[in-house]
Amino acid sequence: MNGKSIISHVKNETTYNIPLVLDENVISSGITLISLWHTLADESYRVFWPRDKKKPLIASSWVAVYTLQGCGKMILKDNSEITLNGNCVIFLKPTDIVSYHCEGLVWEQYWMEFIPTGTMEIPLFQAVIIHNGELFNQELTDVERLISSKESLENNLAVAFLTKMIYQWICLIGQNGTKPRQLLQIEKLLSILHANLQQRWTVADMALHMQCSEQYLRRLFLRYTGKSPKEYYLDARLNLAQSLLQQEQYSVSQVADMLNFFDTFHFSKAFKHKFGYVPSALIRKLRANDTKA
């Protein structure tokens, strides 16, 4: 069966919370995709199950939550809590979930519910930090485009991409116990960094967390992220800035101040260098879309 994309108002509305597959299941080799969401949540976002669930709970299904940025918190039936900071991924059983909400300014995540069509050993409750998240982020952008297509082959290609990513995430979790100590240290630092992007970080601060020299820290960042510590921190702040502006709650100057840019001019310059347009252009586009709607 081929997926159909339907946009509907759900839960307590956020800037965008788009169900990319809701009408029909999509079956591909490896998984049957039940639903896929791309959510940009603000601090008002809070979901309770089963009250807010759009489809019935399916005992044989699994949920994968891939956090791009920000922070979310999940409450489980055993009263335990799981905090998810970008970039990370975790697998859960939907029957274990009580509620989840944005913890802080923003929580951007992909939420997918699926049923394995064959044997798939999925690790439960084990979050793993993704230190090369941009690769997955680009693939998920492609998935959004393909899953929204009216062509069944493109729908199935989207699910094939998701199947590949799910297996990659399972492998990454399985490697947790065998990862080099330096990689585990970097991943822990990245988790702290994403959870505290409003804090002013210097390379010296990061090196202090790692208990290593700044030169050694730079080598580790280049090895595992392909970026210097400064570049990684700047990109993370700019991604968060884009999400905050998309929420249409903050001005350019407010976002620049919140994320510790020197001033609005330097923020706009860095933003344009990364995204190809200035922050004010994004705000104008969002307002124009609101007027058309």
Secondary structure in CASP SS format (residue, H / E / C, confidence):
PFRMAT SS
TARGET T0000
AUTHOR 0000-0000-0000
METHOD secondary structure of the structure
MODEL  1
M C 1.00
N C 1.00
G C 1.00
K C 1.00
S C 1.00
I C 1.00
I C 1.00
S C 1.00
H C 1.00
V C 1.00
K C 1.00
N C 1.00
E C 1.00
T C 1.00
T C 1.00
Y E 1.00
N E 1.00
I E 1.00
P E 1.00
L E 1.00
V E 1.00
L C 1.00
D C 1.00
E C 1.00
N C 1.00
V E 1.00
I E 1.00
S C 1.00
S C 1.00
G C 1.00
I E 1.00
T E 1.00
L E 1.00
I E 1.00
S E 1.00
L E 1.00
W E 1.00
H E 1.00
T E 1.00
L E 1.00
A E 1.00
D C 1.00
E C 1.00
S C 1.00
Y C 1.00
R E 1.00
V E 1.00
F E 1.00
W C 1.00
P C 1.00
R C 1.00
D C 1.00
K C 1.00
K C 1.00
K C 1.00
P C 1.00
L C 1.00
I C 1.00
A C 1.00
S C 1.00
S C 1.00
W E 1.00
V E 1.00
A E 1.00
V E 1.00
Y E 1.00
T E 1.00
L E 1.00
Q E 1.00
G E 1.00
C E 1.00
G E 1.00
K E 1.00
M E 1.00
I E 1.00
L E 1.00
K C 1.00
D C 1.00
N C 1.00
S C 1.00
E E 1.00
I E 1.00
T E 1.00
L E 1.00
N E 1.00
G C 1.00
N C 1.00
C E 1.00
V E 1.00
I E 1.00
F E 1.00
L E 1.00
K C 1.00
P H 1.00
T H 1.00
D H 1.00
I E 1.00
V E 1.00
S E 1.00
Y E 1.00
H E 1.00
C E 1.00
E E 1.00
G E 1.00
L E 1.00
V E 1.00
W E 1.00
E E 1.00
Q E 1.00
Y E 1.00
W E 1.00
M E 1.00
E E 1.00
F E 1.00
I E 1.00
P E 1.00
T C 1.00
G C 1.00
T C 1.00
M C 1.00
E C 1.00
I C 1.00
P C 1.00
L C 1.00
F C 1.00
Q C 1.00
A C 1.00
V E 1.00
I E 1.00
I C 1.00
H C 1.00
N C 1.00
G H 1.00
E H 1.00
L H 1.00
F H 1.00
N H 1.00
Q H 1.00
E H 1.00
L H 1.00
T H 1.00
D H 1.00
V H 1.00
E H 1.00
R H 1.00
L H 1.00
I H 1.00
S C 1.00
S C 1.00
K C 1.00
E C 1.00
S H 1.00
L H 1.00
E H 1.00
N H 1.00
N H 1.00
L H 1.00
A H 1.00
V H 1.00
A H 1.00
F H 1.00
L H 1.00
T H 1.00
K H 1.00
M H 1.00
I H 1.00
Y H 1.00
Q H 1.00
W H 1.00
I H 1.00
C H 1.00
L H 1.00
I H 1.00
G H 1.00
Q C 1.00
N H 1.00
G H 1.00
T H 1.00
K C 1.00
P C 1.00
R H 1.00
Q H 1.00
L H 1.00
L H 1.00
Q H 1.00
I H 1.00
E H 1.00
K H 1.00
L H 1.00
L H 1.00
S H 1.00
I H 1.00
L H 1.00
H H 1.00
A H 1.00
N C 1.00
L C 1.00
Q C 1.00
Q C 1.00
R C 1.00
W C 1.00
T C 1.00
V H 1.00
A H 1.00
D H 1.00
M H 1.00
A H 1.00
L H 1.00
H H 1.00
M H 1.00
Q C 1.00
C C 1.00
S C 1.00
E H 1.00
Q H 1.00
Y H 1.00
L H 1.00
R H 1.00
R H 1.00
L H 1.00
F H 1.00
L H 1.00
R H 1.00
Y H 1.00
T H 1.00
G C 1.00
K C 1.00
S C 1.00
P H 1.00
K H 1.00
E H 1.00
Y H 1.00
Y H 1.00
L H 1.00
D H 1.00
A H 1.00
R H 1.00
L H 1.00
N H 1.00
L H 1.00
A H 1.00
Q H 1.00
S H 1.00
L H 1.00
L H 1.00
Q H 1.00
Q C 1.00
E C 1.00
Q C 1.00
Y C 1.00
S C 1.00
V H 1.00
S H 1.00
Q H 1.00
V H 1.00
A H 1.00
D H 1.00
M H 1.00
L C 1.00
N C 1.00
F C 1.00
F C 1.00
D C 1.00
T H 1.00
F H 1.00
H H 1.00
F H 1.00
S H 1.00
K H 1.00
A H 1.00
F H 1.00
K H 1.00
H H 1.00
K H 1.00
F H 1.00
G C 1.00
Y C 1.00
V C 1.00
P H 1.00
S H 1.00
A H 1.00
L H 1.00
I H 1.00
R H 1.00
K H 1.00
L H 1.00
R H 1.00
A H 1.00
N H 1.00
D H 1.00
T H 1.00
K H 1.00
A C 1.00
END
